[in-house]
Amino acid sequence: MKKHKVKVSLSDSQPFQAGKSNRRQFIKLGGASLAIGGMLLTACEDDDEMMPNPPANGEDEVFDLGSGDVGILNYAYALEQLEADFYTRVYNNFYAGITAEEQQVLTDLYYHEVIHREFFKTAISAAVSDSAQVLPELEFDYGDLDFSNRDAVLATAKALEDTGVAAYNGAGRLISSPDYLLIAGKIVSVEARHASAIRSLINPDSTNFAGDDVVDANGLDVAMSPADILTVAGQFITTEFTANNLPTS
Amino acid sequence: MNIIHFLDHFTSDELSSSKEQDKKSIVSRRQAFSQLGSLSKKLAMSAVPMGAAMFASSKVKAQSMNSPVQALQLALTLEYLEDEFYRKALESGVVPGGTRAEKVYMQISKHESAHVDFLIAGLGDNVVDKPTFDFTAGGAFDPFNENGVGQDTAYAQLLALAQAFEDTGVRAYKGQAANLMDAPDLLTAALQIHSVEARHASEIRRLRGLKGWIVQDNRGAGMPEATQPVYNGEAVTMQAGYDTAMEFGADAGTEAYDEPLSGDDAVAIASLFIVS
């Protein structure tokens, strides 16, 4: 299989927007046939090789996020794992010349996203009867992202936060439990506060905190389906998993 | 519908009675909200005037009032308040021209105005009247320097009220989410407004020198005591059985989650600024 690794373009103001990823052409979106991670990152020129092969035995079975609310919780857990991992790397080795304000914001985001990650791990574990239904710890690869470069770090943070907002906004309607919907609501507004703050750090004297690139003419923020979100977030996720059973409407 | 009448009847009890709605009203509601979903696309494509006329074919009768409609009415009332506030703030001359603050206020004003139009269009016959607002809250504030408090004090109050309104908006929309579950298109739209309010709140707070997120239930430096109800109940550290203070302490744990406001509490806050 020929490796075809897609990287985020940091010079693109909207690196995560649906439709910009050239991987889309390889994937049948809609939730029924979505694979992510290692499988997805090895997208092939031959369509027949797109789907994961059935595991030869149970040992290396590819994890599926699951169905219903558990599937959505695992989906959110995957995104929070990504955000937490990213900010942990930022926090452990801040870029040179970081201002006190930037350090405070990025430290808070590291705290918040690790808390979100650990929360989902606990909440999902409590919701399922079999711990095998809890998404395992994922591994990530940021390609050639330069964590010592301020602009690269902040641009990636912006993309991750905007993606988080769009993901929760899009997933709200797929949740069937009012309690989980409320939890998602409690988290998404903090993600939006993050997105605003990061955008404000990048362009302080501007309207970018709630820019016209993310808020439409009706004053509505972006909402994206899990299929579209996983397509773009998957660029950083190297652990294979599938999302074949998520609710789609 | 008279705003006071609406506010008087806006209680959590009524909202939670939605489960008793019969199937017929749920069907009519779904029709109305599916139109809202398509409406948003139409509005984005063309600058057509928005209003109840677009919903003439799917009138939802007052007697079939249900929780999604009431949630939307509360949202519209809060958006009326924010829209008029930012409009008057920009007209007052209190916001210094050419500054970051002016750009921020103009952008937020644009969004709040769009939210009003969007919700009016979505509510159709169930639209609530715009209240008469008093942003001095009976003389407690003078955010537009109409009573001679001075530009500097007026400006500080103007920023403080903006923070209070945005943080209230975030919490109030969140409190209504469960009431919109039967209307997925409306829930999505409400979530899309909700996160925009959170973006606003973060920027206004940062303009005031605060963190973009709420720490414990602190209203923050320079916030009048009258705004404390906006923050009461935010110091929660247990989320679905998980102690969010465990990793990095209670400040970080509470910052990482915004808490909902009940309809009653949101109405009580808004009512401070409503004359009639």
Boltz contact constraints between the chains, C-beta under 6 A:
constraints:
  - contact:
      token1: [A, 111]
      token2: [B, 248]
      max_distance: 6.0
  - contact:
      token1: [A, 111]
      token2: [B, 252]
      max_distance: 6.0
  - contact:
      token1: [A, 112]
      token2: [B, 256]
      max_distance: 6.0
  - contact:
      token1: [A, 114]
      token2: [B, 247]
      max_distance: 6.0
  - contact:
      token1: [A, 115]
      token2: [B, 244]
      max_distance: 6.0
  - contact:
      token1: [A, 115]
      token2: [B, 247]
      max_distance: 6.0
  - contact:
      token1: [A, 115]
      token2: [B, 256]
      max_distance: 6.0
  - contact:
      token1: [A, 119]
      token2: [B, 239]
      max_distance: 6.0
  - contact:
      token1: [A, 119]
      token2: [B, 242]
      max_distance: 6.0
  - contact:
      token1: [A, 122]
      token2: [B, 242]
      max_distance: 6.0
  - contact:
      token1: [A, 123]
      token2: [B, 240]
      max_distance: 6.0
  - contact:
      token1: [A, 126]
      token2: [B, 241]
      max_distance: 6.0
  - contact:
      token1: [A, 165]
      token2: [B, 195]
      max_distance: 6.0
  - contact:
      token1: [A, 169]
      token2: [B, 191]
      max_distance: 6.0
  - contact:
      token1: [A, 169]
      token2: [B, 192]
      max_distance: 6.0
  - contact:
      token1: [A, 169]
      token2: [B, 195]
      max_distance: 6.0
  - contact:
      token1: [A, 172]
      token2: [B, 187]
      max_distance: 6.0
  - contact:
      token1: [A, 172]
      token2: [B, 191]
      max_distance: 6.0
  - contact:
      token1: [A, 173]
      token2: [B, 184]
      max_distance: 6.0
  - contact:
      token1: [A, 173]
      token2: [B, 187]
      max_distance: 6.0
  - contact:
      token1: [A, 173]
      token2: [B, 188]
      max_distance: 6.0
  - contact:
      token1: [A, 178]
      token2: [B, 178]
      max_distance: 6.0
  - contact:
      token1: [A, 181]
      token2: [B, 177]
      max_distance: 6.0
  - contact:
      token1: [A, 183]
      token2: [B, 240]
      max_distance: 6.0
  - contact:
      token1: [A, 185]
      token2: [B, 174]
      max_distance: 6.0
  - contact:
      token1: [A, 185]
      token2: [B, 177]
      max_distance: 6.0
  - contact:
      token1: [A, 186]
      token2: [B, 257]
      max_distance: 6.0
  - contact:
      token1: [A, 186]
      token2: [B, 258]
      max_distance: 6.0
  - contact:
      token1: [A, 188]
      token2: [B, 195]
      max_distance: 6.0
  - contact:
      token1: [A, 189]
      token2: [B, 170]
      max_distance: 6.0
  - contact:
      token1: [A, 189]
      token2: [B, 198]
      max_distance: 6.0
  - contact:
      token1: [A, 189]
      token2: [B, 258]
      max_distance: 6.0
  - contact:
      token1: [A, 190]
      token2: [B, 256]
      max_distance: 6.0
  - contact:
      token1: [A, 190]
      token2: [B, 258]
      max_distance: 6.0
  - contact:
      token1: [A, 192]
      token2: [B, 195]
      max_distance: 6.0
  - contact:
      token1: [A, 192]
      token2: [B, 198]
      max_distance: 6.0
  - contact:
      token1: [A, 192]
      token2: [B, 199]
      max_distance: 6.0
  - contact:
      token1: [A, 193]
      token2: [B, 198]
      max_distance: 6.0
  - contact:
      token1: [A, 193]
      token2: [B, 202]
      max_distance: 6.0
  - contact:
      token1: [A, 193]
      token2: [B, 212]
      max_distance: 6.0
  - contact:
      token1: [A, 193]
      token2: [B, 213]
      max_distance: 6.0
  - contact:
      token1: [A, 196]
      token2: [B, 199]
      max_distance: 6.0
  - contact:
      token1: [A, 196]
      token2: [B, 202]
      max_distance: 6.0
  - contact:
      token1: [A, 196]
      token2: [B, 203]
      max_distance: 6.0
  - contact:
      token1: [A, 197]
      token2: [B, 202]
      max_distance: 6.0
  - contact:
      token1: [A, 197]
      token2: [B, 212]
      max_distance: 6.0
  - contact:
      token1: [A, 200]
      token2: [B, 203]
      max_distance: 6.0
  - contact:
      token1: [A, 200]
      token2: [B, 206]
      max_distance: 6.0
  - contact:
      token1: [A, 205]
      token2: [B, 100]
      max_distance: 6.0
  - contact:
      token1: [A, 207]
      token2: [B, 103]
      max_distance: 6.0
  - contact:
      token1: [A, 207]
      token2: [B, 107]
      max_distance: 6.0
  - contact:
      token1: [A, 209]
      token2: [B, 199]
      max_distance: 6.0
  - contact:
      token1: [A, 209]
      token2: [B, 203]
      max_distance: 6.0
  - contact:
      token1: [A, 210]
      token2: [B, 196]
      max_distance: 6.0
  - contact:
      token1: [A, 210]
      token2: [B, 199]
      max_distance: 6.0
  - contact:
      token1: [A, 215]
      token2: [B, 196]
      max_distance: 6.0
  - contact:
      token1: [A, 216]
      token2: [B, 44]
      max_distance: 6.0
  - contact:
      token1: [A, 217]
      token2: [B, 44]
      max_distance: 6.0
  - contact:
      token1: [A, 218]
      token2: [B, 40]
      max_distance: 6.0
  - contact:
      token1: [A, 218]
      token2: [B, 43]
      max_distance: 6.0
  - contact:
      token1: [A, 218]
      token2: [B, 114]
      max_distance: 6.0
  - contact:
      token1: [A, 218]
      token2: [B, 118]
      max_distance: 6.0
  - contact:
      token1: [A, 219]
      token2: [B, 111]
      max_distance: 6.0
  - contact:
      token1: [A, 219]
      token2: [B, 114]
      max_distance: 6.0
  - contact:
      token1: [A, 219]
      token2: [B, 115]
      max_distance: 6.0
  - contact:
      token1: [A, 219]
      token2: [B, 196]
      max_distance: 6.0
  - contact:
      token1: [A, 220]
      token2: [B, 192]
      max_distance: 6.0
  - contact:
      token1: [A, 221]
      token2: [B, 192]
      max_distance: 6.0
  - contact:
      token1: [A, 221]
      token2: [B, 195]
      max_distance: 6.0
  - contact:
      token1: [A, 221]
      token2: [B, 196]
      max_distance: 6.0
  - contact:
      token1: [A, 223]
      token2: [B, 188]
      max_distance: 6.0
  - contact:
      token1: [A, 223]
      token2: [B, 192]
      max_distance: 6.0
